[in-house]
């Protein structure tokens, strides 16, 4: 039962907590909340996409579409929040650095008004390097996927 309590404590992060975990800020903070975290294993981040996103001014003015690379960044931020949150006080002075993107596929456009669920699931961990399979879904439909890896290292 204690494990369930611990899982619940790690289970969510609102925007205030995310900003404590990640160094990203507007306009590059790509997730609004994390609704589910299970240790280093998996997490789900949420992004409510609005017409006010700065990238829509140029991507594309007549048909605003969230850039695919920013969907992958949101997957990485979800994974980074997961890795750091699991470390507790050990995370002070540490950052998660994005290392690789593999097998990226973009299936459908993400447009203003969409709520995107970014899920990350651990593929493997070796030392201070994690590899995750990430998916982005809108209304249950797959819009993007990628494998990403990152490492935990000292902050500059």
TANORKA-V314066 format. One record per backbone hydrogen bond with DSSP energy under -1.0 kcal/mol. CO is the residue of the C=O (numbers start at 1). NH is the residue of the N-H. E is the energy in kcal/mol with one decimal. If there is no record, write none. Layout:
co->CO nh->NH e->E
co->CO nh->NH e->E
//
This chain:
co->1 nh->5 e->-1.7
co->2 nh->6 e->-2.3
co->3 nh->7 e->-2.9
co->4 nh->8 e->-2.5
co->5 nh->9 e->-2.2
co->6 nh->10 e->-2.1
co->7 nh->11 e->-1.0
co->13 nh->34 e->-2.8
co->14 nh->18 e->-2.6
co->15 nh->19 e->-2.1
co->17 nh->21 e->-1.7
co->18 nh->22 e->-2.9
co->25 nh->28 e->-3.1
co->33 nh->46 e->-3.1
co->34 nh->13 e->-2.7
co->36 nh->44 e->-2.0
co->38 nh->41 e->-2.0
co->38 nh->42 e->-1.1
co->41 nh->122 e->-3.3
co->42 nh->38 e->-2.7
co->43 nh->120 e->-2.5
co->44 nh->35 e->-2.2
co->45 nh->118 e->-3.3
co->46 nh->32 e->-3.5
co->46 nh->33 e->-1.3
co->47 nh->116 e->-3.0
co->49 nh->113 e->-2.9
co->50 nh->53 e->-1.6
co->53 nh->56 e->-1.5
co->54 nh->57 e->-1.2
co->55 nh->58 e->-1.1
co->55 nh->59 e->-1.3
co->59 nh->65 e->-1.8
co->67 nh->71 e->-1.2
co->68 nh->72 e->-2.0
co->69 nh->73 e->-2.0
co->70 nh->74 e->-2.0
co->71 nh->75 e->-1.8
co->72 nh->76 e->-2.4
co->73 nh->77 e->-2.6
co->74 nh->78 e->-2.2
co->75 nh->79 e->-2.5
co->76 nh->80 e->-2.8
co->77 nh->81 e->-2.6
co->78 nh->82 e->-1.8
co->79 nh->83 e->-2.7
co->80 nh->84 e->-2.6
co->81 nh->85 e->-2.4
co->82 nh->86 e->-1.8
co->84 nh->87 e->-1.0
co->87 nh->90 e->-1.8
co->88 nh->91 e->-1.6
co->89 nh->92 e->-1.4
co->91 nh->94 e->-2.5
co->93 nh->155 e->-2.8
co->95 nh->153 e->-2.6
co->97 nh->151 e->-2.3
co->100 nh->149 e->-1.7
co->102 nh->147 e->-3.3
co->105 nh->145 e->-2.2
co->110 nh->66 e->-3.1
co->111 nh->114 e->-2.2
co->114 nh->49 e->-2.7
co->116 nh->47 e->-2.1
co->117 nh->137 e->-2.0
co->118 nh->45 e->-3.2
co->119 nh->135 e->-2.5
co->120 nh->43 e->-1.8
co->121 nh->133 e->-2.8
co->124 nh->131 e->-2.6
co->126 nh->129 e->-1.9
co->128 nh->152 e->-2.2
co->129 nh->126 e->-2.7
co->130 nh->150 e->-2.2
co->131 nh->123 e->-3.4
co->131 nh->124 e->-1.4
co->132 nh->148 e->-2.6
co->133 nh->121 e->-2.2
co->134 nh->146 e->-2.1
co->135 nh->119 e->-2.6
co->136 nh->143 e->-3.2
co->136 nh->144 e->-1.5
co->137 nh->117 e->-2.7
co->138 nh->141 e->-2.3
co->141 nh->138 e->-2.2
co->143 nh->107 e->-2.6
co->143 nh->108 e->-1.3
co->144 nh->136 e->-2.9
co->145 nh->105 e->-2.7
co->146 nh->134 e->-3.7
co->147 nh->102 e->-3.3
co->148 nh->132 e->-3.1
co->149 nh->99 e->-3.3
co->149 nh->100 e->-1.3
co->150 nh->130 e->-2.7
co->151 nh->97 e->-3.2
co->153 nh->95 e->-2.8
//
